């Protein structure tokens, strides 16, 4: 297991391992994530009606030992755990990276020692208690070959394959997630993007040319049109009946259709899996 801690405003990075100059000892408090449950009381109803839940900020402690280059590493700890600056903690285990943004709740505390090592601890405050994976990009559009044999033709060639317009997007995290959808032309409207797993649909009512891209950011509820020369707000491209659905936990079968299935446009989806510590 490896923990990387970086101050967002500088290039300073601290690496904690199970061996080396700085040894990681533990993360007490990470298993104490709590939620706030919102309910509604109604007349003539026993108990309460559940509305939703929100995770509370996460507070935990990083504990470790400095074994080598003690003075230099004490300075590094003070830089990356600066209570006035935001940082990012990356947790790596079994080659899987999960990151969370934090603010140091205290400056690092160093325990007095007469030994040739220095123990330390620092309290971490995470306003959003969610670990995020690295960015995952999935192409919804792909091509697959049908067959092959020795053959000679013109430089233009002859297509021998089939174009697929659906794929399974896996969300292996603990929560449903938002994403960024990039729709590259040419595509003839109506363009329909459907999550077959949930039967939710996004419909684009305007066509895209070969040099245009429509970018849908479901988290920020933002839609932009990119051309060769400009970037424009493009909410008018979206059908009012559309729903900017989330990727559910597990497999999501995403499929798109257009008015002209022979076009060679492209659809790509980018997202980060979210985990509760």
C-alpha positions in Angstrom: 0.0 0.0 0.0 1.2 3.5 -0.9 -0.2 6.9 0.1 0.7 10.0 -1.9 0.0 13.4 -0.5 0.3 16.5 -2.6 -0.3 20.2 -2.0 -2.5 21.5 -4.9 -0.7 24.8 -5.1 2.9 23.4 -5.4 4.9 20.5 -6.7 5.7 19.2 -3.2 4.6 15.5 -2.8 4.9 13.2 0.2 5.1 9.4 -0.3 4.3 7.1 2.6 5.0 3.4 2.2 5.3 0.4 4.5 9.1 0.7 4.2 11.5 3.5 3.2 12.3 7.0 4.5 8.8 7.7 5.7 6.8 4.7 7.0 3.0 4.7 7.1 1.5 3.5 10.3 -2.3 4.0 10.0 -5.3 6.1 9.2 -7.5 6.0 12.3 -10.9 7.5 11.7 -11.4 6.6 8.0 -13.9 3.9 9.0 -16.1 6.4 10.8 -17.9 8.0 7.9 -21.4 9.1 9.1 -24.4 10.2 7.2 -27.3 12.6 7.9 -30.7 11.1 7.2 -33.5 13.4 6.2 -37.0 12.3 7.0 -40.5 13.7 7.0 -43.2 13.3 9.6 -46.8 13.1 8.3 -50.1 13.0 10.1 -51.7 9.6 10.6 -48.5 7.9 9.5 -46.5 5.7 12.0 -42.9 6.7 12.3 -41.2 8.8 9.6 -40.9 8.9 5.8 -37.4 8.6 4.4 -36.4 11.3 2.0 -32.6 11.1 1.4 -29.2 10.8 3.1 -26.1 13.0 2.9 -22.6 12.0 4.0 -21.0 14.2 6.6 -17.4 15.5 6.2 -14.7 13.0 7.0 -12.1 13.7 9.7 -9.2 11.2 10.2 -5.5 11.1 11.2 -2.4 10.1 9.3 0.2 8.5 11.5 3.8 7.6 10.5 7.5 7.5 11.3 10.3 9.4 9.6 13.4 7.1 9.5 15.8 8.9 7.2 16.6 12.6 6.3 14.5 13.6 9.3 15.0 17.4 9.1 14.3 17.5 5.3 11.2 15.3 5.7 9.8 17.4 8.6 10.0 20.4 6.3 8.2 18.4 3.5 5.4 17.4 5.9 4.9 21.0 6.9 4.6 22.0 3.3 2.1 19.4 2.1 0.0 19.6 5.3 -0.3 23.4 5.3 -3.7 24.2 6.9 -4.1 27.2 4.6 -3.8 25.2 1.4 -5.9 22.4 -0.2 -4.3 19.1 -0.9 -5.0 15.7 -2.6 -4.4 12.4 -0.9 -4.0 9.3 -3.2 -4.5 5.9 -1.8 -2.9 3.1 -3.9 -3.6 -0.6 -3.2 -3.4 -3.5 -5.6 -2.5 -1.1 -8.4 -5.9 0.7 -7.9 -5.7 4.5 -7.2 -8.3 6.4 -5.2 -8.0 10.1 -4.4 -9.7 12.5 -2.1 -9.2 16.3 -1.5 -8.5 17.5 2.0 -7.4 20.4 4.2 -5.1 19.8 7.1 -7.1 20.4 10.3 -3.8 20.9 12.2 -0.2 21.4 11.5 1.8 18.1 11.7 2.6 17.1 15.3 5.9 15.5 16.1 6.3 13.3 19.1 9.5 13.9 21.2 11.9 11.0 20.7 15.4 10.1 21.7 15.5 7.4 19.1 16.9 7.7 15.6 13.4 8.1 14.1 10.7 10.7 14.4 7.0 9.8 14.9 4.4 12.2 13.5 0.6 12.6 13.1 -1.6 15.1 11.3 -5.4 15.5 11.4 -7.1 15.6 8.0 -10.5 17.2 7.1 -12.3 16.1 3.9 -15.3 18.3 3.1 -16.5 15.8 0.5 -15.9 12.3 2.0 -15.7 10.6 -1.4 -12.7 8.8 -2.8 -12.5 9.1 -6.6 -10.8 6.8 -9.1 -8.6 7.9 -12.0 -10.5 9.3 -15.0 -12.1 6.4 -17.0 -12.8 7.0 -20.7 -15.1 4.6 -22.7 -15.8 4.8 -26.4 -19.5 3.9 -27.1 -18.8 3.7 -30.8 -16.5 1.0 -32.1 -15.9 -1.1 -35.2 -15.3 -4.8 -35.4 -14.0 -6.8 -38.4 -16.1 -9.5 -40.0 -13.6 -11.5 -42.0 -10.4 -11.2 -43.9 -8.8 -12.8 -47.0 -6.0 -11.8 -49.5 -7.4 -9.1 -51.7 -6.3 -6.0 -53.7 -8.4 -3.0 -54.5 -8.1 0.8 -54.9 -6.5 3.0 -52.3 -10.0 3.9 -51.0 -10.6 0.3 -50.1 -13.8 -1.5 -49.3 -15.3 -1.5 -45.8 -15.4 -5.1 -44.3 -16.7 -4.7 -40.7 -19.6 -3.6 -38.7 -20.0 -0.4 -36.6 -21.2 -0.9 -33.1 -23.2 1.9 -31.4 -23.5 0.4 -27.9 -21.3 -0.7 -25.0 -21.4 -1.7 -21.4 -20.0 1.1 -19.1 -19.0 -0.4 -15.8 -19.3 1.6 -12.6 -17.5 -0.4 -9.9 -17.7 2.2 -7.2 -20.1 2.6 -4.3 -22.2 5.5 -5.7 -24.0 6.5 -8.9 -21.8 9.0 -10.8 -22.0 11.9 -13.2 -19.9 12.0 -16.4 -18.9 14.0 -19.4 -20.4 12.9 -22.7 -18.6 14.0 -26.0 -20.6 13.6 -29.1 -18.6 14.1 -32.3 -20.2 14.8 -35.7 -21.3 14.1 -38.3 -24.6 13.0 -36.7 -28.1 13.7 -38.0 -30.8 14.6 -35.5 -32.6 13.3 -33.7 -29.6 11.8 -31.8 -30.7 9.6 -28.9 -28.4 8.4 -26.1 -30.1 5.8 -24.0 -29.2 3.9 -20.8 -30.9 0.6 -21.6 -30.2 -0.5 -18.0 -32.5 2.2 -16.6 -34.5 3.2 -19.7 -33.4 6.9 -19.3 -32.9 8.9 -22.5 -31.0 12.0 -23.6 -32.2 13.4 -27.0 -30.3 15.9 -29.1 -32.7 17.7 -31.5 -30.0 19.4 -33.7 -27.6 17.8 -36.1 -23.8 18.0 -35.8 -21.4 18.5 -38.7 -18.1 16.7 -39.1 -16.2 19.6 -37.4 -18.6 19.9 -34.4 -18.6 18.4 -30.9 -21.3 18.6 -28.3 -20.0 18.3 -24.7 -22.5 17.4 -22.0 -21.4 17.7 -18.4 -24.0 16.1 -16.2 -22.4 17.2 -12.9 -22.4 20.9 -13.7 -25.6 20.6 -15.9 -23.6 22.3 -18.7 -23.8 21.8 -22.5 -21.3 23.3 -24.9 -20.8 23.2 -28.7 -17.2 23.1 -29.9 -16.6 24.2 -33.5 -13.3 24.8 -35.3 -13.4 28.5 -34.2 -15.6 28.8 -31.2 -17.2 27.4 -28.0 -20.9 28.1 -27.5 -23.5 27.4 -24.8 -25.8 24.8 -26.4 -28.7 24.1 -24.1 -31.0 24.6 -27.1 -29.6 21.4 -28.6 -31.2 19.3 -25.8 -34.8 18.1 -26.1 -36.7 19.3 -23.0 -37.9 15.8 -22.3 -34.3 14.6 -21.8 -33.0 13.5 -18.5 -29.3 13.8 -17.7 -29.1 10.4 -16.1 -26.3 9.1 -13.9 -24.2 5.9 -14.3 -25.7 3.4 -11.9 -23.5 1.2 -9.8 -22.7 -1.9 -11.8 -23.1 -2.3 -15.6 -24.8 0.4 -17.7 -25.7 -0.5 -21.3 -25.3 2.8 -23.2 -26.6 2.9 -26.8 -27.0 5.8 -29.3 -29.0 6.1 -32.5 -29.2 8.8 -35.1 -31.5 9.6 -38.1 -28.7 8.4 -40.4 -27.0 5.2 -39.1 -24.4 5.2 -41.9 -22.6 8.3 -40.4 -19.2 7.9 -38.8 -19.7 10.1 -35.8 -18.3 9.1 -32.4 -19.6 9.0 -28.8 -17.3 8.9 -25.8 -18.1 9.0 -22.0 -15.6 10.0 -19.3 -16.2 9.5 -15.6 -14.6 8.7 -12.2 -15.8 6.0 -9.9 -16.8 7.1 -6.4 -16.0 5.2 -3.2 -17.0 5.6 0.4 -14.0 5.0 2.7 
